[in-house]
Amino acid sequence: MAEKKEKVQVDYEKRILIDEDKITDNPQNLPYAHTVGSAIIFPEDKDRIKTTAMSAMVEQTNVQMKQIYDQMELLISQANSLKERVTISEDIYGSEMGFKPITGHTYHLYEKDDGIKVLSMIGPNEWARGCKYNSYLATARLMGDHTWDVVNKKEE
């Protein structure tokens, strides 16, 4: 039982002719997949790449600008605090003192009816028969560098 193999003849007339402009010797250089099993190749969207890079750059610079702004606010706050310490220190050293202030202790600044400032060891809530001065100005603690740290200040 020998089977006969049929010879298949190729019909060269029915072959599809391929345009020579669509043939390449280096298919790896094509900007698209050249066979069914090739990896999918997407062309780069250059405008999208630029837009993404620009948005990342803008976001990063905004973060850095906010950090600088926060640092500036902190410096302004520190400068205002220092200015307040200097003002209170000048007021205290220009006031009447019946004692020598000791470093690290807390004292209270008052103003008399005639505008003269007085430094006292008695706080505004410690007076037995009410405060004898016209107004309370501030409570401050004498620092080691002989400036005064404002603990409490009368609201303006």
BELBELVEN-V745889 format. One record per helix or strand of 3 or more residues. SS is the DSSP state (~ for helix, > for strand). FROM is the first residue (numbers start at 1). TO is the last residue. If there is no record, write none. Layout:
# BELBELVEN-V745889
<<SS:FROM:TO> <SS:FROM:TO>>
This chain:
# BELBELVEN-V745889
<<~:12:14> <~:20:22> <~:27:29> <~:46:93> <>:106:111> <>:117:120> <>:135:142> <>:148:153>>
